[in-house]
């Protein structure tokens, strides 16, 4: 999550210097992405939208591979077969149909592969997404839809987009639906794990709506101060997912070792040339251990 946050800041600087043509940050949505993709198996296939940088890093895609496409040097910076992580989809909502079609092939191949599709609340207003919901449910396909509700479709707030939440609309199509705090990485992991288990057992598609917030603009060509109140940003900054998880980890470390852990700062200059590989998938035992500690602390 911290690596994704730092990558966003560095990519913004690179774009402002003319090194990148565009960048769509995931700043503020790291918990939703890391918590969910960590709940999947390595053999599960992921169809992202265009800002799933944190999820890509978990899958092992490097910062260099992520930046290459936005520099205009290639159509995509990585081979999807190497990571079971598809290219970014820049046309809003199309990846949900791609995932649904891929899931039909997965059924024919046999096995228990889950096909995950990431999209946002704005994309949920597209007809493609409703078609994907309907066909996945009608055909009982192993699709896990993951909606990051970041409150804004570019400059349009959710209050003007729809009257019924995404998870309720998906349920209307017959898709098993879940609703979770998208800024709580462990809650997202727990809910996504349950949803993925349902899909893997052959019980049809499922959807997770993670409520989060887009801390930056829609892209580097967008100025959110033109349409978003400073008070709204401040309220969500108090729920920053990276700070929340760091607080939990430091509290856990003090409980176990009696002292806070040391902190390391990543070197942004590494990403300008030969970037390090993304972090490996965190062991489920570690996540389960932290969750147990969190439950004990809360009680």
Secondary structure, 3 states (H helix, E strand, C coil): CHHHHHHHHHHHHHHHCCCCCCCCCCCCCHHHHHHHHCCCCCCCEEECCCCCHHHHHHCCCCHHHHHHHHHCCCCCCCCHHHHCECCCCCCCCHHHHHHHHHHHHHHHHCCCCCEEEEEECCHHHCHHHHHHHHHHHHCCCCEEEEEEECCEECCEEHHHHCCCCHHHHHHHCCCEEEEEECCCHHHHHHHHHHHHHHHHCCCCCEEEEEECCCCCCCCCCCCHHHCCCHHHHHHHHCCCHHHHHHHHHHHHHHHHHCCCCCCCCCCCHHHHCCCCCCCCCCCHHHHHHHHHHHHHHHC
